[in-house]
Amino acid sequence: MNEELIKQVEDLGLSNKEARVYLANLMLGPAGVQQIADASGIKRVTTYVILEALVNLGLVSQSSHAKKTLFNAEAPDNLSRLLEKREQSLEDQKQHLQELLPQLTKLKTLPKDAPSVKFYDGLEGVQTINKMFFSAVEKMKPECIYGISNLDLLYQYFPQVEDEGANPERVKSGLKSRFIYTSSKGPIMKSTDKESNRESRFVPIEQYALECDMSIGGNLIALLALNTPKPVGIIIESEQIAAGFKSLFELAWGAAAPYNNL
């Protein structure tokens, strides 16, 4: 079959197989399904389904002769029905858009301080969150970054933090940190607090498993769930929510004080 002609008929709105079946039937004249299937190079069962679709489009008619169903391609002029159908579909879409515009406009006019939430998963996802968080917070230049973490879990995904005794992204940015943590190794961060520009407080892992890692900086909150087969993380951008998380951190900071006076 003429592939260029098939492509041109496709451009009118038919699928490749529909174009092949229609042109095969046009060349054959009244013919049975098997004949059309052989001429179009398409399986008989598929050809029958396509012929039924073309009948519904008004491009093929069917008749019976000697108890056999024959299909006959209508004159090519009928292909104009495809364009008419496409035009009608476009008009329907335009109408639907006009009805939808008020709802879309409302979304655009949401308050500028509406929270922005981004979700990431997998190893690369949580590592991306870490880089994005510190890159964005560095530009905000907050007085301090606040964090809560289980070091046993954190080190599995961020070995560079264990190697350097602190998050290298934060240290490089020059940002001060207040940090609540737990670890099966005990209060291991106190000795490096000064050189890491950090103030830390330890809580016992037997009482506080801390399975979610949290960082707060400026108007950003980064939450990481690391105690799962596939780690997940969320970044929330909101001044109000960040302020709320900071208040929760201060409560936790006060509650951790007794464990650091032993």
N, C-alpha and C positions, 0 to 999 in steps of 0.2 A: 504493500500500500504506500501511497505517496505521503511520506512523513511530514513534508512541508504543509500539505493540505490538511493533514490531521491537526497540526499545530494551529493553523488558521481557524479551524472549526472550534478547537479548544478555546481560543481567544474570545469566542462568542459566548462562552459560559458553560461549555460541556467539559466533563472530565476526559482524560485521555482515552479511557476505555469506552465511554459513551460516544466519543467522536469516531472511534474505530468501528463500533457496531453500527452507528448510523450510516457511515460512508459505505461499509460492506453491504448493508441492506439497500442503500441507494443504487449501488452498482448491480446487485443481483436482481432487484425487483422483488415481487412477492416470493418469499422463501421461508423455509422452516428454520427452527432454531439451530439445528445442527449445521445446516449450510452456512448460516450467518456466522456461527462460531468458527467454522473452518476458515472462512474468508477473512475474519477479523483477527484470528490467532488467539482467541480468548476462549476459556473453558466453557462448555455448554451450559452448565448451571449458572455461571456468572453472566453469560450472554443473555440467558432468559430473564434474569433479574434486571439487567440493563435495559432490555427491550420493554419490560413493563414500565420502567421509569420513563423511557422515551415516549411510550404511549401516553402517560400522564402529562408529558410536556407537549403533546400534540404533534410530535415529530414523526411518530410511527403509528400506523393503524394495523389492526389485525382482523383477519377473516378466517372462515373455515372452508375447506375444500376437501371433499372425500374424507371427512372426519379428521382432517389434519389442520392444525392451526398454522396459518401463514401470516407473516409480518411483512408490511410494505412501507418503506420510508416515504413520508410525505414530501411534497415538492420543496426544494431548498428555500423557497420564499418563506416557508414556515419557520425558518431559523430566526426570523425577525422577532418571533415570540420570546426568544431568549433575551433579546435586548429590552423588550418591553417589560419582561419579568425583572431584569436587573434594574431598570429605571424605577419600577414600582418599589423594589426592595430598597433602593437608595432613598426614595421619598419617605418610606416607612422609617428608615434610620434617621433621616433628618427630623421627622416628627418626634421620634423617640428622644432625640438629643434635646429638642426644645422642651420636652416635658422633664428631662433630667437636669437641665441647666440650673434651675433654682437650688436643687440639692447639692450639686457640685459647687455652686457659688458659696453656699453656707459653709462647706468644708474649707474653702479658701479663706474665708473670713473668720476662722477660728482665732481666739485670742493669741497674740504672739507669744505669750508666756505658757501656752499649752505644752505639756510635757512631750518631749521627743523620746521614743523608745526604740532601740535597735537590738536585735537578737542575733547571736552567733552561736555556732556549735562546732564541736570537734577541736582537736589540738590547735590547728591553724586559727580557728575562730577565736579561742580564748587568748592566744598569743597576739592576735590582731587587736583585741580589746585592750590589752595591756599597753601596746604601742600607741593606739589612738588616744587612750585616756591620758597618758602622761604628755603626749604631744599637745593635746588640747589644753590641759591644765597648765602647762608651762606658759602658754600664751596668756592665760588669765592671771597668772602670778598671784595666787592666793597666799595668805599668811602661812598656811599649813595644809598638809594632806593628812587625812585620817584613815586608818586602816584597821581591819579586824581579820585575822587569818589563822588557819590551822597550818603550821609550817610543814608538817609531815605530808599533807596533800599538796601544798604549794610547791614544794621542792620537786615533786614528781613531774610537774609541768613546766616549772621555771628553774631548772638546775643552776642557772647563772645567778639567781638570788642567793642560793646556798653557797655557791663558790665565792661570791663577793661579800657575803654577810649582809646584803641589803639589795633593794631593787636598783639595778644600775641605771635604769631610765630616770628614776627619781633623783638619785645622787648626782647624775650628770646634769640634771636640770637645776640643781641647787636648791630644791624645795625641801623645807623642813617637814618632818613627819612625826605624828603621834600614832603609836601602833600597839594594839592589843593582840596577843597571840597565845596559842597553846602549842605544845610539842611534847612528844613522848620522851624527848631528851631533856626536858625541864627548861628552866629560864636561861636559854643559851644566847640571847641577844643583848643582854645588859652590858656585857663587856665591850661591845662594838658600837654602842649607841652614840657616843660622842663623835667618833670619826665618821659615822654615817649620817650625822645631822638629824638624829632621831631620838625620841623619848619613847621607850617601850614599857609595857606592863604585861607580865605573864599571868595566865590563869591555868590551873591544872586540867589536863586533858580528861581525867576521870570524871570531872564535873561539867566541863564545857567542851564538847566535841568540836564545835565550830565547823560544821561541814560546809558552810557557805562563806566564801571569801568576799570581803566588801572593802571598797575604797571610795573615799569622798574627797573631791577637790573642786573648789569653786562651785559651779552649778551642775557638776557631773557626779553621778554615782555609777560605779562599776560593780556588778554582782557576778560572781563566778560560782557555779556548782561543780565541784571537782571530784566529789566522792560518788561518781557514776561511771558506768562503762564508757559513756561518751560525754565528755564535759560540755557544759553549756554556759553561756554568759549573756548578760544584758547590760547595756549602757542606757541610763536615763539622764536626760538633760532637762532640769527644772530647778529654778532657784528655791521654790517652796518645798519641793520634795527633798532637795539636798539639805536645806535647813532643818527639816524634820529628822533626816538620818543623822545629821550632826548632833542634834539634841539627844538622840538615842545613843550615839557614841559617847557623849559626855556622861550619860547615866552608867554605861558599861565601864567607862574609865574610872568612875568613882567606886563602882562595885569591885573592880580589880585591885584597888589600892591595898586591901589587907593581905593579899597574897604576895605583895612585893615589899612588905615590912618584916618578913620572917628572917 
